[in-house]
Amino acid sequence: MKKLVTYLVTLGMMFTMMPTPVSADDTAAATAVTEESAEKNTDRETAAVEAMKNMNTIFSLTDGSDSKLEDYSKVDDERFTTVESVKKFIADTCTGSLKDEFIEKCEKSLIEKEDGLYKRNSGRFFFTFLTDGGVEITEPAMDAFTAVTKKKDDMNDYGKAVFKADGNTWKISSYSFKSSNDEA
């Protein structure tokens, strides 16, 4: 009798552990989630490359903020005719304390003259993001991710930028440059 009860209990457990059939709706939903995830990564990569290119422009415009040189060059980028136009560009690209830091640098590195906007020359080299090889998205989350450039050269190291969601826009909240992609 004991063997019969054990057999029936085992048989009952097997029936409760039977796999549920997968419907076409379940498969379609899983495919949609995978496609949506891939689309989000592509959107992040596109946003990261664009914002990192914008950061290169910001670096160029503000690199003279701590320079002692009284040498200025006319800004030839037609998007920037006033200091305020640069500040808006920074606010559209950066967030948090990074945005505040670069906006403060505008006061020290840019001047307006009758014939246009001028930037203070720094006399030094500053790293730029090499985005033509694309970026790799790491540490993706709902409201943040990190992008690391896939390329470096003799002058520029791998660039790393941390992005935060600011409304419906991804903006850079911090950045760094590393000589090895393992460090980035």
Buried (B, 14 or more C-beta within 10 A) or exposed (E): EEEEEEEEEEEEEEEEEEEEEEEEEEEEEEEEEEEEEEEBEEEBBEBBBEBBBBBBBBBBBBBBBEBEEEEBEEBEBEEBEEBEBBBBBBBBBBBBEBBEEBBBBBEEBBEEEEEEBBBBBBEEEEBBBBBEEBBBBEEBEEEEBBBBBBBBEEEBBBBBBBBBBBEEEBBBBBBBBBEEBEEB
